[in-house]
Each structure stands twice: as structure tokens, then as C-alpha cells.
Amino acid sequence: MKINKKVALSETGFVFDAGTGDSYSINPIGVEIIEYIKQNLTKEEIKKKLSDKYDVTTPELEKSLDDYFSALKTFNILENE
């Protein structure tokens, strides 16, 4: 997974896509996940980090991550592989 090179992300969660001019706001956990993506962590590594840090069931976490990655792709924040 890689973040689209045309996308800029601030530490506060403001996202700007220079390719389209679109902008978005991401909550702190979303920013944390994007930082893990930037560190080239796999989905499994991200899932492990989040499950260690937050009180969430595995099925709940997997669904939330799948939904989040899908949204990132929909909004062209994640490059399609």
C-alpha cells in the first residue's frame, strides 16, 4: 500500500489532493493508520498495532480497517495496486 504522491497530509488530519483539488479531514486514528502506511507496514502489521493499542474485537477491527482502506482508495488517497 502506498499513499498517492499527489496527496498531502497534515499532522492534524487535513488531506489535500493536488491532482483533483479535493480536501478531506481525517480523525486522529485515521491519521495514525496513514502514518503506518507511510512506514510501509502491511495490513496485518497495522492490525496488530491497533489491536495492541485499542480495546477492540478482532472482527470489529478487521471490518473497520477494510472499510477505511476502501474509503482511502475511493478518495484516491491510497494508490490502487
DSSP file (Angstrom, degrees, kcal/mol; ACC not computed):
  #  RESIDUE AA STRUCTURE BP1 BP2  ACC     N-H-->O    O-->H-N    N-H-->O    O-->H-N    TCO  KAPPA ALPHA  PHI   PSI    X-CA   Y-CA   Z-CA
    1    1 A M              0   0    0      0, 0.0     2,-0.4     0, 0.0    39,-0.1   0.000 360.0 360.0 360.0 138.7    0.0    0.0    0.0
    2    2 A K        -     0   0    0     77,-0.4    77,-2.9    38,-0.0     2,-0.3  -0.997 360.0-116.5-139.7 145.2    1.2    3.5   -0.8
    3    3 A I  B     -A   78   0A   0     -2,-0.4    75,-0.3    75,-0.2    74,-0.1  -0.611  46.1 -98.3 -76.3 137.4   -0.2    6.9   -0.3
    4    4 A N    >   -     0   0    0     73,-3.1     3,-1.8    -2,-0.3    -1,-0.1  -0.340  27.3-134.5 -55.8 131.6   -0.9    8.8   -3.6
    5    5 A K  T 3  S+     0   0    0      1,-0.3    -1,-0.2    -3,-0.0    -2,-0.0   0.696 103.6  60.4 -65.9 -19.5    2.1   11.1   -4.3
    6    6 A K  T 3  S+     0   0    0     11,-0.1    12,-3.0     2,-0.0     2,-0.5   0.447  89.5  92.1 -86.2   0.4   -0.3   13.9   -5.2
    7    7 A V  E <   -B   17   0B   0     -3,-1.8     2,-0.4    10,-0.2    10,-0.2  -0.830  57.3-164.4-103.4 130.6   -1.8   13.8   -1.7
    8    8 A A  E     -B   16   0B   0      8,-3.0     8,-2.7    -2,-0.5     2,-0.4  -0.922   5.4-165.6-110.9 138.7   -0.5   16.0    1.2
    9    9 A L  E     -B   15   0B   0     -2,-0.4     6,-0.2     6,-0.2     2,-0.2  -0.987   6.4-150.4-127.4 126.8   -1.5   15.2    4.8
   10   10 A S    >   -     0   0    0      4,-2.6     3,-1.5    -2,-0.4    -2,-0.0  -0.507  31.1-110.8 -87.9 164.6   -1.0   17.5    7.8
   11   11 A E  T 3  S+     0   0    0      1,-0.3    -1,-0.1    -2,-0.2    20,-0.1   0.730 117.9  59.2 -64.4 -22.2   -0.4   16.2   11.3
   12   12 A T  T 3  S-     0   0    0      2,-0.1    -1,-0.3    19,-0.0    14,-0.1   0.488 124.2 -99.5 -87.9  -3.2   -3.9   17.5   12.2
   13   13 A G  S <  S+     0   0    0     -3,-1.5    13,-2.4     1,-0.3     2,-0.5   0.574  72.7 143.8  99.2  10.2   -5.6   15.3    9.7
   14   14 A F  E     - C   0  25B   0     11,-0.2    -4,-2.6     9,-0.1     2,-0.4  -0.740  30.5-164.7 -83.8 127.1   -6.2   17.7    6.8
   15   15 A V  E     -BC   9  24B   0      9,-3.1     9,-2.3    -2,-0.5     2,-0.4  -0.940   7.8-173.0-116.0 132.7   -5.7   16.0    3.5
   16   16 A F  E     -BC   8  23B   0     -8,-2.7    -8,-3.0    -2,-0.4     2,-0.8  -0.992  12.8-154.4-128.0 127.3   -5.3   17.8    0.2
   17   17 A D  E >>  -B    7   0B   0      5,-3.0     4,-3.2    -2,-0.4     3,-0.6  -0.874   4.7-168.2 -99.8 105.5   -5.2   16.1   -3.2
   18   18 A A  T 34 S+     0   0    0    -12,-3.0    -1,-0.1    -2,-0.8   -11,-0.1   0.745  84.4  60.9 -66.1 -23.6   -3.2   18.3   -5.6
   19   19 A G  T 34 S+     0   0    0    -13,-0.3    -1,-0.2     1,-0.1   -12,-0.1   0.854 123.8  15.2 -71.9 -35.0   -4.4   16.3   -8.5
   20   20 A T  T <4 S-     0   0    0     -3,-0.6    -2,-0.2     2,-0.2    -1,-0.1   0.613  95.1-122.6-113.6 -18.6   -8.1   17.0   -8.0
   21   21 A G     <  +     0   0    0     -4,-3.2    -3,-0.2     1,-0.3     2,-0.1   0.451  64.2 141.9  84.8   0.8   -8.2   19.9   -5.6
   22   22 A D        -     0   0    0     -5,-0.4    -5,-3.0    53,-0.1     2,-0.3  -0.420  32.0-164.8 -74.8 150.3  -10.2   17.9   -3.2
   23   23 A S  E     -C   16   0B   0     -7,-0.2     2,-0.3    -2,-0.1    -7,-0.2  -0.981   7.4-179.4-136.4 152.2   -9.6   18.2    0.6
   24   24 A Y  E     -C   15   0B   0     -9,-2.3    -9,-3.1    -2,-0.3     2,-0.4  -0.929  22.9-130.0-142.6 161.2  -10.7   16.0    3.5
   25   25 A S  E     -C   14   0B   0     -2,-0.3     2,-0.4   -11,-0.2   -11,-0.2  -0.974  21.9-164.3-115.8 135.2  -10.4   15.8    7.3
   26   26 A I        -     0   0    0    -13,-2.4     5,-0.0    -2,-0.4    -2,-0.0  -0.943  19.9-120.3-120.1 139.2   -9.3   12.6    8.9
   27   27 A N     >  -     0   0    0     -2,-0.4     4,-2.2     1,-0.1     3,-0.3  -0.234  37.9 -95.7 -72.3 168.3   -9.7   11.8   12.6
   28   28 A P  H  > S+     0   0    0      0, 0.0     4,-2.2     0, 0.0     5,-0.1   0.840 125.0  50.1 -57.5 -37.3   -6.6   11.0   14.8
   29   29 A I  H  > S+     0   0    0      2,-0.2     4,-2.3     1,-0.2     5,-0.2   0.890 109.6  52.2 -69.2 -36.4   -6.9    7.2   14.4
   30   30 A G  H  > S+     0   0    0     -3,-0.3     4,-2.2     2,-0.2    -1,-0.2   0.899 109.4  49.3 -62.2 -40.9   -7.2    7.7   10.6
   31   31 A V  H  X S+     0   0    0     -4,-2.2     4,-2.4     2,-0.2    -2,-0.2   0.909 109.0  53.4 -63.6 -41.7   -4.0    9.8   10.7
   32   32 A E  H  X S+     0   0    0     -4,-2.2     4,-1.9     1,-0.2    -2,-0.2   0.915 108.7  48.9 -58.8 -44.4   -2.3    7.1   12.7
   33   33 A I  H  X S+     0   0    0     -4,-2.3     4,-2.1     1,-0.2    -1,-0.2   0.908 109.9  51.2 -63.3 -42.1   -3.2    4.5   10.2
   34   34 A I  H  X S+     0   0    0     -4,-2.2     4,-2.5     1,-0.2    -1,-0.2   0.888 107.3  53.8 -63.3 -38.2   -1.9    6.6    7.3
   35   35 A E  H  X S+     0   0    0     -4,-2.4     4,-1.3     1,-0.2    -1,-0.2   0.897 107.8  50.5 -62.7 -38.8    1.4    7.1    9.2
   36   36 A Y  H  <>S+     0   0    0     -4,-1.9     5,-2.1     2,-0.2    -2,-0.2   0.889 109.0  51.5 -64.3 -38.7    1.6    3.3    9.5
   37   37 A I  H ><5S+     0   0    0     -4,-2.1     3,-2.0     1,-0.2    -2,-0.2   0.921 106.9  53.2 -62.8 -42.7    1.0    3.0    5.7
   38   38 A K  H 3<5S+     0   0    0     -4,-2.5    -1,-0.2     1,-0.3    -2,-0.2   0.795 103.5  57.5 -62.1 -27.5    3.8    5.6    5.2
   39   39 A Q  T 3<5S-     0   0    0     -4,-1.3    -1,-0.3    -5,-0.2    -2,-0.2   0.359 118.4-116.3 -82.9   5.8    6.1    3.3    7.2
   40   40 A N  T < 5 +     0   0    0     -3,-2.0    -3,-0.2     1,-0.2     2,-0.2   0.773  57.5 162.1  64.0  29.4    5.3    0.6    4.7
   41   41 A L      < -     0   0    0     -5,-2.1    -1,-0.2     1,-0.1     2,-0.1  -0.532  37.1-120.7 -75.8 147.5    3.6   -1.6    7.3
   42   42 A T     >  -     0   0    0     -2,-0.2     4,-2.5     1,-0.1     5,-0.2  -0.314  27.9-102.6 -77.9 168.5    1.4   -4.4    6.0
   43   43 A K  H  > S+     0   0    0      1,-0.2     4,-2.7     2,-0.2     5,-0.2   0.898 124.9  51.9 -57.8 -40.4   -2.3   -4.6    6.8
   44   44 A E  H  > S+     0   0    0      2,-0.2     4,-2.2     1,-0.2    -1,-0.2   0.896 109.4  48.4 -65.1 -40.7   -1.5   -7.4    9.3
   45   45 A E  H  > S+     0   0    0      2,-0.2     4,-2.3     1,-0.2    -1,-0.2   0.895 112.8  48.4 -66.7 -39.7    1.1   -5.2   11.0
   46   46 A I  H  X S+     0   0    0     -4,-2.5     4,-2.5     2,-0.2     5,-0.2   0.930 110.5  51.3 -64.2 -45.1   -1.3   -2.3   11.2
   47   47 A K  H  X S+     0   0    0     -4,-2.7     4,-2.6     1,-0.2    -2,-0.2   0.909 110.3  49.6 -58.3 -43.5   -4.0   -4.5   12.6
   48   48 A K  H  X S+     0   0    0     -4,-2.2     4,-2.0     2,-0.2    -1,-0.2   0.929 110.9  48.8 -62.6 -46.6   -1.6   -5.8   15.3
   49   49 A K  H  X S+     0   0    0     -4,-2.3     4,-1.4     1,-0.2    -2,-0.2   0.918 114.7  45.1 -60.3 -44.0   -0.5   -2.3   16.3
   50   50 A L  H  X S+     0   0    0     -4,-2.5     4,-2.9     1,-0.2    -1,-0.2   0.894 111.8  50.8 -69.3 -39.5   -4.1   -1.1   16.6
   51   51 A S  H  < S+     0   0    0     -4,-2.6     5,-0.3     1,-0.2    -1,-0.2   0.833 111.2  50.0 -68.8 -30.2   -5.3   -4.2   18.4
   52   52 A D  H  < S+     0   0    0     -4,-2.0    -1,-0.2    -5,-0.2    -2,-0.2   0.819 118.8  38.3 -71.5 -31.0   -2.5   -3.8   20.9
   53   53 A K  H  < S+     0   0    0     -4,-1.4     2,-0.3    -5,-0.2    -2,-0.2   0.817 115.4  47.3 -91.8 -33.9   -3.3   -0.1   21.5
   54   54 A Y  S  < S-     0   0    0     -4,-2.9     2,-1.3    -5,-0.1    -1,-0.1  -0.824  79.2-117.6-118.1 150.6   -7.1    0.0   21.4
   55   55 A D        +     0   0    0     -2,-0.3     2,-0.3    -3,-0.0    -4,-0.1  -0.693  65.1 129.9 -85.1  92.0   -9.8   -2.1   23.1
   56   56 A V        -     0   0    0     -2,-1.3     2,-0.1    -5,-0.3    -2,-0.1  -0.996  57.8-113.0-146.3 144.7  -11.5   -3.5   20.0
   57   57 A T     >  -     0   0    0     -2,-0.3     4,-2.6     1,-0.1     5,-0.2  -0.424  30.9-116.1 -75.5 156.3  -12.5   -7.0   19.0
   58   58 A T  H  > S+     0   0    0      1,-0.2     4,-2.8     2,-0.2     5,-0.2   0.927 114.6  48.1 -60.3 -47.9  -10.7   -8.6   16.0
   59   59 A P  H  > S+     0   0    0      0, 0.0     4,-2.2     0, 0.0    -1,-0.2   0.903 113.4  48.8 -61.3 -38.3  -13.9   -8.8   13.8
   60   60 A E  H  > S+     0   0    0      2,-0.2     4,-2.4     1,-0.2    -2,-0.2   0.920 113.3  46.8 -64.9 -44.0  -14.7   -5.2   14.6
   61   61 A L  H  X S+     0   0    0     -4,-2.6     4,-2.8     2,-0.2     5,-0.2   0.925 111.6  50.5 -64.9 -45.7  -11.1   -4.1   13.8
   62   62 A E  H  X S+     0   0    0     -4,-2.8     4,-2.5     2,-0.2    -2,-0.2   0.915 112.8  46.2 -60.5 -43.9  -10.9   -6.0   10.6
   63   63 A K  H  X S+     0   0    0     -4,-2.2     4,-2.6    -5,-0.2    -1,-0.2   0.932 113.7  48.7 -64.2 -45.7  -14.2   -4.6    9.3
   64   64 A S  H  X S+     0   0    0     -4,-2.4     4,-2.5     2,-0.2    -2,-0.2   0.915 113.3  47.0 -62.0 -43.3  -13.3   -1.1   10.3
   65   65 A L  H  X S+     0   0    0     -4,-2.8     4,-3.1     2,-0.2     5,-0.3   0.924 111.9  50.1 -65.4 -43.9   -9.9   -1.4    8.6
   66   66 A D  H  X S+     0   0    0     -4,-2.5     4,-2.1    -5,-0.2    -2,-0.2   0.923 113.3  46.8 -59.0 -43.9  -11.4   -2.9    5.4
   67   67 A D  H  X S+     0   0    0     -4,-2.6     4,-2.2     2,-0.2    -1,-0.2   0.904 113.5  48.6 -63.7 -41.6  -13.9    0.0    5.3
   68   68 A Y  H  X S+     0   0    0     -4,-2.5     4,-2.6     2,-0.2    -2,-0.2   0.929 111.6  47.7 -66.8 -45.7  -11.2    2.6    5.9
   69   69 A F  H  X S+     0   0    0     -4,-3.1     4,-2.0     1,-0.2    -1,-0.2   0.889 111.4  52.5 -62.4 -37.7   -8.8    1.2    3.3
   70   70 A S  H  X S+     0   0    0     -4,-2.1     4,-2.5    -5,-0.3    -1,-0.2   0.918 110.1  47.9 -62.6 -43.8  -11.8    1.1    0.8
   71   71 A A  H  X S+     0   0    0     -4,-2.2     4,-2.4     2,-0.2     6,-0.2   0.905 108.7  53.9 -64.5 -41.5  -12.6    4.7    1.6
   72   72 A L  H  <>S+     0   0    0     -4,-2.6     5,-2.8     1,-0.2     6,-1.6   0.888 112.0  45.2 -60.4 -38.4   -8.9    5.7    1.1
   73   73 A K  H ><5S+     0   0    0     -4,-2.0     3,-1.6     3,-0.2    -2,-0.2   0.905 110.2  54.0 -70.4 -41.6   -9.0    4.1   -2.3
   74   74 A T  H 3<5S+     0   0    0     -4,-2.5    -2,-0.2     1,-0.3    -1,-0.2   0.890 112.4  43.7 -58.6 -40.5  -12.3    5.7   -3.2
   75   75 A F  T 3<5S-     0   0    0     -4,-2.4    -1,-0.3    -5,-0.1    -2,-0.2   0.249 114.9-117.1 -91.7  13.4  -11.0    9.1   -2.4
   76   76 A N  T < 5S+     0   0    0     -3,-1.6    -3,-0.2     2,-0.1    -2,-0.1   0.742  81.7 122.3  59.0  27.4   -7.6    8.4   -4.2
   77   77 A I  S   <S+     0   0    0     -5,-2.8   -73,-3.1    -6,-0.2     2,-0.4   0.841  71.8  49.9 -82.4 -37.0   -5.6    8.8   -1.1
   78   78 A L  B    S-A    3   0A   0     -6,-1.6   -75,-0.2   -75,-0.3     2,-0.2  -0.841  93.5-121.5 -97.5 137.6   -4.3    5.3   -1.5
   79   79 A E        -     0   0    0    -77,-2.9   -77,-0.4    -2,-0.4     2,-0.3  -0.546  30.1-111.9 -73.9 142.9   -2.8    4.2   -4.8
   80   80 A N              0   0    0     -2,-0.2    -1,-0.1     1,-0.1     0, 0.0  -0.580 360.0 360.0 -74.0 136.2   -4.5    1.3   -6.4
   81   81 A E              0   0    0     -2,-0.3    -1,-0.1    -3,-0.0    -2,-0.0   0.424 360.0 360.0 -99.5 360.0   -2.2   -1.7   -6.5
